[in-house]
Amino acid sequence: MTTEQAIDLFVVAAYLLAITCLGIWVGRNQSKSKEDYFLGGRTFTWITIGFSLFATNINMSFFVGWTGKAARAGFAAFNPELLGGLMLTISAIVFVPLYLRTQIYTIPQFLELRFNRAAKLIFGGIYVIQRVLVNPVAIYTAALGVLSLFGWEVNASNVIVCGLCIALTVGVYSIFGGLKSVVITDVAQVVIMIVGGCSIAIIGLWKVGGIGELYGVMPENFELLRPSDDKEFPWTAVLSGQLLHSAFFAFTSIHILQRVLAAKDRHNAQCGMLLGAYLKLFGIVLFLIPGLVAAVLYKDVANTDTLYSTMVREFLPVGLSGLVLAGMVAAMMSSEDSNINALSSVVALDIYPVVRPKAPQGEAIFVGRLFATCNLAWGILAAPIFMTMDSALFDLVMTVVGFMVIPSGTVFLFGRLNRRLNAPGAVATLFLGMLIGTYYVATKNFPALHGFMLPVLQGMHFYHVFPLVFILLTVVLFTVSYLTPPPPAEKLECLQTPVDTREDGPARPWYRTFGFWWGVYIAIFISFYLVF
């Protein structure tokens, strides 16, 4: 190990220790009740919600993979952030008031209120299965990123050691401190991420001579909507499947919306999601500009996923490069800690009560912690498997996670808008969606199963398939619901939009309201598509 590597490693280690101590200190008294542990006592303000939401939405692949995508596709790689931010604001208007009014602890509980327990268990159960499948992938990806950044050998022992470091940092404070530890540490980690990302973007622009020089070299990379035959981001896929995916993620994501449920009132919840949308605009400096810079400076590099780490090593002096590396580790931690908290809440509050209906709160919290701990241990032990596993299996695990948002999003969206839809329709849609998703990603990613894929789907962009499945599931949801009895009146009470303005706290001037700043955000959103 060189002296420079040792200094950078010391900076990263000091950062990890500081964040762990902060998380433990913040969450030291958060185990008294399920409201304290899983929702931080419902005391979060819009600032903490927005920063934590943004941090949760970022992981290490945001810096690594999306920088590579930006190098290949330019501004088009920014579409998911723009559409994702827009849908967060729509969710704040359409869904968040209902979630808060019903006083639910987890997002699956809304399906029980609107439909039945079976719908809740299918949704929650799929999420748990996803986390069990994805956790080894997440730990392996994080370990791979850390090892490559420091130039260390990627072998089973090093992957496990990195996994243990993750468990002894993010695992300790998120499991024992609850949501409050997660949210407060996320706020600190967002600052580190933005500082590190801005450093790379500013130095990179200086090296290439500014935005004007970038545009002069590759003007085609300054287009948000690319031709329909583009391999990365065809506009037909962006404005169909990508838009639907962003919407359903914002409406139903368990780990994203968990901190929104913990807001002190509706105003803070909605403004927190709006702040998260604004923060997503930082993707311009976190991955978009670095990707454009890398496309000019490293145009002969075959593996674009190594571009960001290359720029960190070559652009920054020792010490500051360690801080940027800490920011990348922070991105990994802020995603992992939120998933740990969300997983423990679903197990403890949605699934365990089926086994022990009258279990005390302390027991439920213990079970949630235990399951999250076991899943972390499983992730560490299973992570090295992906060193030799066929890439199709890796893609299968990751694609299932993205594809399963379609049935849940369909049920949430139309269940919110249409009062005639009932429990049999919701259960049929969720179950069928799970089967279709498994079929599609299996036949797409396993060469031996390619022959079983429907001819019409072969060669289609993933986001072109997305709306087709959405239409099919919509037909199933409405058909089954209208062929069976309507839902009872008590299943529609959760759809009553709150009108009591006292839920928003004290009156505020117009320039401090959600409506005003939402209008500003919409103007910014439209401007991007008009200019680029």
C-alpha positions as CSV (number, residue, x, y, z in Angstrom):
1,M,0.0,0.0,0.0
2,T,1.4,3.4,-1.0
3,T,1.5,6.4,1.4
4,E,-1.3,8.1,-0.7
5,Q,-3.5,5.1,-0.4
6,A,-2.9,4.9,3.4
7,I,-3.9,8.5,3.9
8,D,-7.1,8.1,1.8
9,L,-7.9,4.9,3.7
10,F,-7.4,6.7,7.0
11,V,-9.8,9.5,5.9
12,V,-12.4,6.9,4.9
13,A,-12.0,4.9,8.2
14,A,-12.3,8.1,10.2
15,Y,-15.4,9.0,8.4
16,L,-17.0,5.6,9.0
17,L,-16.1,5.7,12.7
18,A,-17.6,9.2,13.0
19,I,-20.9,8.3,11.2
20,T,-21.2,5.1,13.3
21,C,-20.8,7.0,16.6
22,L,-23.2,9.7,15.4
23,G,-25.8,7.1,14.5
24,I,-25.5,5.2,17.8
25,W,-25.7,8.4,19.8
26,V,-28.8,9.7,18.0
27,G,-30.6,6.4,18.3
28,R,-29.6,5.5,21.9
29,N,-33.2,6.0,23.2
30,Q,-35.2,5.0,20.2
31,S,-36.3,1.4,21.2
32,K,-39.0,2.3,23.7
33,S,-41.9,1.8,21.2
34,K,-42.6,0.9,17.6
35,E,-43.3,4.5,16.8
36,D,-40.0,5.6,18.2
37,Y,-38.0,2.8,16.6
38,F,-39.6,2.6,13.2
39,L,-40.8,6.2,12.7
40,G,-38.5,8.2,15.0
41,G,-41.5,9.4,17.1
42,R,-43.0,11.1,14.0
43,T,-41.0,14.2,14.6
44,F,-39.1,14.7,11.3
45,T,-39.0,18.1,9.6
46,W,-39.0,18.7,5.8
47,I,-35.3,19.3,5.8
48,T,-34.4,16.0,7.4
49,I,-36.9,14.1,5.3
50,G,-35.7,15.7,2.0
51,F,-32.0,15.0,2.7
52,S,-32.6,11.5,3.9
53,L,-34.9,10.7,1.0
54,F,-32.2,11.9,-1.5
55,A,-29.5,10.0,0.3
56,T,-31.6,6.8,0.3
57,N,-32.1,7.1,-3.5
58,I,-28.4,7.1,-4.1
59,N,-25.9,4.2,-3.9
60,M,-22.4,3.6,-5.1
61,S,-23.6,2.6,-8.5
62,F,-25.0,6.2,-8.9
63,F,-21.4,7.4,-9.1
64,V,-19.9,4.4,-10.9
65,G,-22.6,3.1,-13.3
66,W,-24.4,6.4,-14.0
67,T,-21.2,8.3,-14.7
68,G,-20.5,5.7,-17.3
69,K,-24.0,6.0,-18.7
70,A,-23.6,9.8,-18.9
71,A,-20.3,9.3,-20.7
72,R,-22.2,7.3,-23.4
73,A,-25.6,9.0,-23.5
74,G,-24.9,12.5,-22.1
75,F,-27.9,14.5,-20.8
76,A,-30.3,11.6,-21.6
77,A,-28.9,9.9,-18.5
78,F,-30.4,12.7,-16.4
79,N,-34.0,11.7,-17.4
80,P,-34.5,9.3,-14.5
81,E,-33.6,12.0,-12.0
82,L,-35.9,14.6,-13.6
83,L,-38.8,12.2,-13.9
84,G,-38.1,10.7,-10.5
85,G,-38.2,14.2,-8.9
86,L,-41.4,15.1,-10.7
87,M,-43.1,11.9,-9.5
88,L,-42.0,12.5,-5.9
89,T,-43.9,15.8,-6.0
90,I,-47.0,14.1,-7.5
91,S,-46.8,11.5,-4.8
92,A,-46.6,14.2,-2.2
93,I,-49.9,15.6,-3.5
94,V,-51.9,12.5,-4.3
95,F,-50.7,9.8,-1.8
96,V,-48.9,11.4,1.2
97,P,-51.9,13.1,2.7
98,L,-53.7,9.7,2.8
99,Y,-50.7,7.9,4.2
100,L,-50.5,10.4,7.1
101,R,-54.2,10.5,7.7
102,T,-54.4,6.8,8.2
103,Q,-51.4,6.8,10.7
104,I,-49.9,3.7,9.1
105,Y,-46.4,2.5,10.1
106,T,-45.5,0.9,6.8
107,I,-46.6,1.3,3.2
108,P,-48.0,-2.3,2.9
109,Q,-50.4,-1.4,5.7
110,F,-52.2,0.9,3.3
111,L,-53.1,-2.1,1.1
112,E,-54.7,-3.8,4.1
113,L,-56.8,-0.7,4.8
114,R,-57.8,-0.3,1.2
115,F,-58.2,-4.0,0.2
116,N,-57.3,-6.8,2.6
117,R,-54.6,-8.5,4.6
118,A,-53.7,-10.8,1.7
119,A,-52.7,-7.8,-0.5
120,K,-50.6,-6.4,2.3
121,L,-48.8,-9.8,2.8
122,I,-48.1,-10.3,-0.9
123,F,-46.7,-6.8,-1.2
124,G,-44.7,-7.0,2.0
125,G,-43.6,-10.6,1.3
126,I,-42.3,-9.7,-2.1
127,Y,-40.3,-6.9,-0.6
128,V,-38.7,-9.2,2.0
129,I,-37.8,-11.7,-0.7
130,Q,-36.3,-8.9,-2.8
131,R,-34.2,-7.7,0.1
132,V,-32.9,-11.3,0.8
133,L,-32.0,-11.8,-2.8
134,V,-30.5,-8.3,-3.4
135,N,-28.5,-7.9,-0.1
136,P,-25.6,-10.1,-1.2
137,V,-25.6,-8.2,-4.5
138,A,-25.6,-4.8,-2.7
139,I,-22.7,-5.9,-0.4
140,Y,-20.7,-7.4,-3.2
141,T,-21.2,-4.3,-5.4
142,A,-20.1,-2.0,-2.5
143,A,-17.1,-4.3,-1.7
144,L,-16.1,-4.3,-5.4
145,G,-16.3,-0.5,-5.5
146,V,-14.1,-0.1,-2.4
147,L,-11.6,-2.7,-3.5
148,S,-11.2,-1.2,-7.0
149,L,-10.9,2.3,-5.7
150,F,-7.9,1.3,-3.6
151,G,-6.5,-1.1,-6.2
152,W,-6.9,-4.2,-3.9
153,E,-7.4,-7.7,-5.2
154,V,-11.0,-8.8,-5.6
155,N,-11.1,-12.2,-3.8
156,A,-13.5,-13.9,-1.4
157,S,-11.7,-12.9,1.8
158,N,-11.4,-9.3,0.8
159,V,-15.1,-9.1,-0.2
160,I,-16.1,-10.7,3.2
161,V,-13.8,-8.2,5.1
162,C,-15.4,-5.3,3.3
163,G,-18.8,-6.8,4.1
164,L,-18.0,-7.0,7.7
165,C,-16.9,-3.3,7.7
166,I,-20.2,-2.4,6.3
167,A,-22.1,-4.5,8.9
168,L,-20.1,-3.0,11.7
169,T,-20.9,0.6,10.6
170,V,-24.3,0.9,8.9
171,G,-25.6,-2.3,10.4
172,V,-24.9,-1.3,14.0
173,Y,-26.5,2.1,14.1
174,S,-29.5,1.3,11.7
175,I,-30.4,-1.9,13.6
176,F,-30.0,-0.6,17.1
177,G,-30.9,3.1,16.6
178,G,-33.9,2.8,14.3
179,L,-35.2,5.3,11.8
180,K,-33.9,8.4,13.6
181,S,-30.3,7.1,13.4
182,V,-30.8,6.4,9.7
183,V,-32.3,9.9,8.9
184,I,-29.8,12.0,10.9
185,T,-26.8,10.1,9.5
186,D,-28.2,10.5,6.0
187,V,-28.3,14.3,6.4
188,A,-24.6,14.3,7.2
189,Q,-23.8,11.9,4.4
190,V,-25.6,14.0,1.8
191,V,-23.2,16.9,2.6
192,I,-20.2,14.7,2.1
193,M,-21.6,13.3,-1.2
194,I,-22.3,16.8,-2.6
195,V,-19.0,18.2,-1.6
196,G,-17.1,15.3,-3.2
197,G,-19.2,15.3,-6.3
198,C,-18.8,19.1,-6.8
199,S,-15.1,18.7,-6.5
200,I,-14.9,16.3,-9.4
201,A,-17.3,18.3,-11.5
202,I,-15.5,21.6,-11.0
203,I,-12.0,20.2,-11.6
204,G,-13.2,18.2,-14.6
205,L,-14.8,21.3,-16.2
206,W,-11.6,23.2,-15.7
207,K,-9.5,20.5,-17.3
208,V,-11.7,20.4,-20.5
209,G,-12.2,24.2,-20.7
210,G,-15.8,24.5,-19.5
211,I,-19.3,23.6,-20.6
212,G,-18.9,25.4,-24.0
213,E,-16.0,23.2,-24.9
214,L,-18.0,20.1,-24.0
215,Y,-20.8,21.2,-26.2
216,G,-18.5,21.9,-29.1
217,V,-17.0,18.5,-28.9
218,M,-20.2,16.4,-28.6
219,P,-23.4,18.5,-29.1
220,E,-25.5,15.3,-29.5
221,N,-24.8,14.5,-25.8
222,F,-26.7,17.6,-24.7
223,E,-30.1,16.2,-25.7
224,L,-32.5,14.9,-23.1
225,L,-34.7,13.0,-25.6
226,R,-32.6,10.8,-28.0
227,P,-33.8,9.0,-31.1
228,S,-36.2,6.1,-30.8
229,D,-33.5,3.6,-31.9
230,D,-31.0,4.8,-29.2
231,K,-29.7,1.8,-27.2
232,E,-29.4,3.6,-23.9
233,F,-32.3,6.1,-23.6
234,P,-34.7,6.2,-26.6
235,W,-37.3,8.8,-26.0
236,T,-40.1,6.3,-26.6
237,A,-38.9,4.3,-23.6
238,V,-38.2,7.4,-21.4
239,L,-41.7,8.8,-21.8
240,S,-43.4,5.5,-21.3
241,G,-41.7,2.9,-19.2
242,Q,-39.2,5.2,-17.5
243,L,-42.1,7.6,-16.6
244,L,-44.2,4.7,-15.2
245,H,-41.3,3.3,-13.2
246,S,-40.5,6.7,-11.7
247,A,-44.2,7.2,-10.8
248,F,-44.7,3.7,-9.2
249,F,-41.4,4.0,-7.3
250,A,-42.5,7.4,-5.8
251,F,-46.0,6.1,-5.0
252,T,-45.1,2.8,-3.3
253,S,-41.4,2.5,-2.4
254,I,-41.3,1.1,1.1
255,H,-37.8,2.3,2.1
256,I,-38.2,5.7,0.5
257,L,-41.6,6.6,2.0
258,Q,-40.8,5.3,5.5
259,R,-39.3,8.6,6.5
260,V,-42.3,10.5,5.1
261,L,-44.6,8.5,7.4
262,A,-42.4,9.9,10.2
263,A,-43.1,13.6,9.4
264,K,-44.4,15.8,12.2
265,D,-47.3,17.0,10.0
266,R,-48.5,17.0,6.4
267,H,-46.7,20.3,5.5
268,N,-43.3,18.8,6.5
269,A,-44.0,15.5,4.7
270,Q,-44.9,17.2,1.4
271,C,-42.2,19.7,1.6
272,G,-39.7,17.0,2.5
273,M,-40.6,15.1,-0.7
274,L,-40.3,18.4,-2.7
275,L,-36.9,19.0,-1.2
276,G,-35.9,15.5,-2.3
277,A,-37.0,16.4,-5.8
278,Y,-34.9,19.6,-5.8
279,L,-31.9,17.7,-4.5
280,K,-32.1,15.2,-7.3
281,L,-31.1,18.1,-9.6
282,F,-27.7,17.7,-8.0
283,G,-27.3,14.7,-10.3
284,I,-26.0,17.3,-12.8
285,V,-22.8,17.7,-10.7
286,L,-22.7,14.2,-9.1
287,F,-22.7,12.1,-12.3
288,L,-23.8,14.1,-15.4
289,I,-20.9,16.6,-15.7
290,P,-18.3,14.0,-14.6
291,G,-19.6,11.6,-17.3
292,L,-19.4,14.3,-20.0
293,V,-15.9,15.2,-18.9
294,A,-14.8,11.6,-18.9
295,A,-16.2,11.1,-22.4
296,V,-13.7,13.7,-23.6
297,L,-10.7,12.9,-21.4
298,Y,-11.0,9.1,-21.5
299,K,-12.8,8.4,-24.7
300,D,-10.6,5.3,-25.4
301,V,-11.5,3.6,-22.0
302,A,-13.5,0.4,-22.8
303,N,-15.0,-0.1,-19.3
304,T,-16.9,3.2,-18.6
305,D,-17.8,2.0,-15.0
306,T,-14.2,2.7,-14.0
307,L,-14.3,6.4,-15.1
308,Y,-15.4,8.0,-11.8
309,S,-12.7,6.2,-9.7
310,T,-10.1,7.1,-12.3
311,M,-11.1,10.8,-12.1
312,V,-10.9,10.6,-8.3
313,R,-7.4,9.3,-8.4
314,E,-6.1,11.6,-11.0
315,F,-8.0,14.9,-10.3
316,L,-7.7,15.2,-6.5
317,P,-4.8,15.5,-4.1
318,V,-4.3,13.0,-1.4
319,G,-6.7,13.5,1.5
320,L,-9.3,15.2,-0.6
321,S,-9.5,12.1,-2.7
322,G,-10.1,10.2,0.5
323,L,-13.0,12.6,1.3
324,V,-14.6,11.9,-2.1
325,L,-14.1,8.2,-1.6
326,A,-15.9,8.6,1.7
327,G,-18.7,10.3,-0.2
328,M,-19.0,7.2,-2.4
329,V,-19.1,5.0,0.7
330,A,-21.7,7.3,2.2
331,A,-23.9,6.8,-0.9
332,M,-23.7,3.0,-0.3
333,M,-24.3,3.4,3.4
334,S,-27.3,5.7,3.1
335,S,-29.1,3.2,0.8
336,E,-28.2,0.2,2.9
337,D,-29.3,1.7,6.3
338,S,-32.7,2.7,4.9
339,N,-33.2,-0.8,3.5
340,I,-32.3,-2.3,6.8
341,N,-34.8,-0.2,8.7
342,A,-37.6,-0.8,6.1
343,L,-37.0,-4.5,6.1
344,S,-37.2,-4.8,9.9
345,S,-40.4,-2.7,10.0
346,V,-42.1,-4.9,7.4
347,V,-41.1,-8.1,9.1
348,A,-42.0,-6.8,12.6
349,L,-45.2,-4.9,11.8
350,D,-46.7,-6.6,8.7
351,I,-45.5,-10.3,8.7
352,Y,-44.8,-11.3,12.3
353,P,-48.2,-10.3,13.6
354,V,-49.7,-13.0,11.4
355,V,-47.7,-15.5,13.4
356,R,-48.1,-13.7,16.8
357,P,-51.2,-11.5,16.6
358,K,-50.8,-10.3,20.2
359,A,-47.1,-10.0,20.4
360,P,-45.9,-7.0,22.6
361,Q,-44.1,-4.1,20.9
362,G,-40.8,-5.0,22.4
363,E,-41.0,-8.5,20.9
364,A,-41.9,-7.2,17.5
365,I,-39.0,-4.8,17.5
366,F,-36.7,-7.6,18.6
367,V,-37.9,-9.8,15.7
368,G,-37.4,-7.0,13.2
369,R,-33.9,-6.4,14.4
370,L,-33.1,-10.1,14.4
371,F,-34.3,-10.6,10.9
372,A,-32.3,-7.6,9.7
373,T,-29.2,-8.8,11.4
374,C,-29.6,-12.3,9.9
375,N,-30.1,-10.8,6.5
376,L,-26.9,-8.7,6.9
377,A,-25.0,-11.9,7.9
378,W,-26.4,-13.7,4.9
379,G,-25.4,-10.9,2.6
380,I,-21.8,-11.0,3.8
381,L,-21.5,-14.7,3.5
382,A,-23.2,-14.9,0.1
383,A,-21.5,-11.9,-1.5
384,P,-18.4,-13.8,-2.8
385,I,-20.7,-16.0,-4.8
386,F,-21.2,-13.2,-7.3
387,M,-17.4,-13.3,-8.1
388,T,-17.9,-16.4,-10.2
389,M,-21.7,-16.4,-10.9
390,D,-22.9,-16.0,-14.4
391,S,-23.8,-12.4,-15.2
392,A,-27.3,-13.5,-16.2
393,L,-28.0,-14.4,-12.6
394,F,-26.7,-11.1,-11.4
395,D,-29.0,-9.3,-13.9
396,L,-31.9,-11.6,-13.0
397,V,-31.8,-10.5,-9.3
398,M,-31.5,-6.9,-10.1
399,T,-34.2,-6.8,-12.8
400,V,-36.7,-8.6,-10.7
401,V,-36.5,-5.8,-8.2
402,G,-37.2,-3.2,-10.8
403,F,-40.0,-5.2,-12.5
404,M,-42.0,-5.9,-9.4
405,V,-42.8,-2.2,-9.0
406,I,-45.3,-2.6,-11.8
407,P,-48.0,-4.7,-10.1
408,S,-47.8,-2.8,-6.8
409,G,-47.8,0.6,-8.6
410,T,-50.9,-0.5,-10.6
411,V,-52.8,-1.5,-7.5
412,F,-51.8,1.7,-5.6
413,L,-52.6,4.1,-8.4
414,F,-56.0,2.8,-9.4
415,G,-56.9,1.8,-5.9
416,R,-56.4,5.4,-5.0
417,L,-58.4,6.8,-8.0
418,N,-61.2,4.2,-8.4
419,R,-63.5,3.2,-5.5
420,R,-65.0,0.2,-7.2
421,L,-61.8,-1.8,-7.3
422,N,-61.7,-4.5,-4.6
423,A,-59.6,-7.0,-2.8
424,P,-59.9,-9.9,-5.3
425,G,-58.8,-7.6,-8.1
426,A,-55.8,-6.3,-6.1
427,V,-54.7,-9.8,-5.0
428,A,-55.0,-11.2,-8.6
429,T,-53.0,-8.3,-10.0
430,L,-50.2,-8.5,-7.4
431,F,-49.9,-12.3,-7.8
432,L,-50.1,-12.3,-11.6
433,G,-47.6,-9.4,-11.8
434,M,-45.1,-11.4,-9.7
435,L,-45.4,-14.4,-12.1
436,I,-45.1,-12.2,-15.2
437,G,-42.1,-10.4,-13.8
438,T,-40.3,-13.6,-13.0
439,Y,-41.1,-15.1,-16.4
440,Y,-39.9,-12.0,-18.3
441,V,-36.6,-11.5,-16.5
442,A,-35.8,-15.2,-16.5
443,T,-36.4,-15.7,-20.3
444,K,-34.5,-12.4,-20.9
445,N,-31.4,-13.1,-18.8
446,F,-30.9,-16.9,-19.2
447,P,-29.7,-18.0,-22.6
448,A,-31.2,-21.4,-22.1
449,L,-34.6,-19.9,-21.7
450,H,-34.5,-17.3,-24.5
451,G,-36.7,-19.7,-26.7
452,F,-39.5,-19.4,-24.2
453,M,-39.8,-15.6,-24.5
454,L,-42.7,-14.4,-26.6
455,P,-41.5,-13.3,-30.0
456,V,-43.0,-9.9,-29.7
457,L,-40.9,-9.2,-26.6
458,Q,-37.6,-10.3,-28.1
459,G,-35.2,-7.4,-28.7
460,M,-37.5,-4.8,-27.1
461,H,-36.1,-2.3,-24.7
462,F,-37.0,-3.1,-21.1
463,Y,-38.9,0.2,-20.7
464,H,-40.9,-0.7,-23.9
465,V,-42.1,-3.9,-22.2
466,F,-43.0,-2.1,-19.0
467,P,-46.1,-0.3,-20.3
468,L,-47.4,-3.5,-22.0
469,V,-47.3,-5.3,-18.7
470,F,-48.9,-2.3,-17.0
471,I,-51.8,-2.4,-19.5
472,L,-52.3,-6.1,-19.0
473,L,-52.3,-5.8,-15.2
474,T,-54.7,-2.9,-15.4
475,V,-57.2,-5.0,-17.4
476,V,-56.9,-7.8,-14.9
477,L,-57.4,-5.4,-11.9
478,F,-60.5,-3.9,-13.4
479,T,-62.0,-7.1,-14.8
480,V,-61.7,-9.1,-11.6
481,S,-62.9,-6.2,-9.5
482,Y,-66.0,-5.6,-11.6
483,L,-66.9,-9.3,-11.8
484,T,-66.9,-9.6,-8.0
485,P,-68.8,-7.7,-5.3
486,P,-67.8,-4.0,-4.6
487,P,-65.6,-3.3,-1.6
488,P,-67.4,-2.7,1.7
489,A,-67.7,0.9,2.9
490,E,-65.0,0.6,5.6
491,K,-62.4,-0.2,2.8
492,L,-63.0,3.2,1.3
493,E,-62.5,5.3,4.4
494,C,-58.8,5.5,3.9
495,L,-59.4,7.4,0.6
496,Q,-60.9,10.4,2.4
497,T,-58.6,13.2,1.7
498,P,-57.8,15.2,4.9
499,V,-59.2,18.8,4.9
500,D,-58.3,19.9,8.4
501,T,-55.6,22.6,7.8
502,R,-54.4,22.2,11.4
503,E,-52.6,19.0,10.2
504,D,-50.2,21.4,8.4
505,G,-49.2,23.2,11.6
506,P,-49.3,27.0,11.9
507,A,-50.2,29.3,9.0
508,R,-47.3,30.3,6.7
509,P,-46.7,33.2,4.2
510,W,-47.2,32.3,0.5
511,Y,-43.4,32.1,-0.2
512,R,-43.0,29.3,2.4
513,T,-45.8,27.1,1.2
514,F,-45.6,23.8,-0.7
515,G,-47.7,25.1,-3.6
516,F,-45.3,28.0,-4.3
517,W,-42.2,26.0,-4.4
518,W,-43.9,23.2,-6.3
519,G,-44.7,25.7,-9.0
520,V,-41.0,26.8,-9.1
521,Y,-40.0,23.2,-9.4
522,I,-42.4,22.6,-12.3
523,A,-41.0,25.6,-14.1
524,I,-37.4,24.2,-13.7
525,F,-38.6,20.8,-14.9
526,I,-40.2,22.2,-18.1
527,S,-37.2,24.4,-18.7
528,F,-34.8,21.5,-18.9
529,Y,-36.9,19.9,-21.7
530,L,-37.2,23.2,-23.5
531,V,-33.5,23.9,-23.4
532,F,-32.1,20.4,-23.8
